[in-house]
Amino acid sequence: MTEPRPYPSDLSDARWALIEPVLTAWRAERRSGALDIGRPPEHDLRTICNAILYNRTSIPWRYLPHEYPPWQTAYAYFALWQKDGIFDQLTGLLRRHVRTAAGRDPEPTACVIDAQSVKTSPNVPATSQGYDAGKKIAGRKRSIVVDTLGLLLAVLVTAAGISDSAAGLPLLTQIAATQPAITKAWADSAYRTTVIDGAAALGIDVGVVRKDPATKGFTPLPRRWVAERTLGWLMLHRRLTRDYEALPTRSEAMIHIAMIDLIARRLTGENTPTWRDT
């Protein structure tokens, strides 16, 4: 019997080699801490990863192809990895590899912050949604912090009605704790006095990049365009064209997964298939 053909989203050997040590260590730690280890896990980690990556197509979890483990198993691992911070860990590991390959210091000293409002699917609880009057979008808001290469440092998903300023300060507080080398950030004018003053107390100087009122049409703005490009990269993952996740934390995990896939392909020189290719 011939092996089934891999899906375009499946991990190559090279990409699996990048993330396998982290996941293997996670499984070993969980099993060593169990009171009764019992029988070995039924599904290998690479197959579970492939199932999670396949979900970038925006299908419901229960619609996963039968070649993968049961959808309940795939989702359980997805939830566990989100809760245990595995996606954050993988994003950081791969980001450091990319920065080193680009001749940069592994840890950044500057960052860019921006936000994007997206519509939600019907399964998203109304309590976690809001209305962005500026963008005229009912749904959720993704606030991201990226380094100067556009690689993800932190993400916060809130109701769309939450102002950029209200989401920005918690994000920069997180950055100050996890990325102590960062002393400079750039943002747009939506991040007003509260963020600037709060970040200054954390040792981060926030520079506001404003658009020239006389400029018409789209014009890439210095520094800010890096974060806007990252948001564009994320939208190439069809799962992220809307917010399908019931919990905001799961939505943040999906953004990390998209970035992990993108960075891993960059490191291995592989093309990234997108929903526009189908």
Secondary structure, 3 states (H helix, E strand, C coil): CCCCCCCCCCCCHHHHHHHHHHHHHHHHHHHHCCCCCCCCCCCCHHHHHHHHHHHHHCCCHHHCCCCCCCHHHHHHHHHHHHHCCHHHHHHHHHHHHHHHHCCCCCCCCEEEEEEEEEEECCCCCHHHCEEECCCCEEEEEEEEEECCCCCEEEEEEEECCCCHHHHHHHHHHHHHHHCCCCCEEEECCCCCHHHHHHHHHCCCEEEECCCCCCCCCCCCCCCHHHHHHHHHHHHCCHHHCCECCCCHHHHHHHHHHHHHHHHHHHHHCCCCCCHHHC
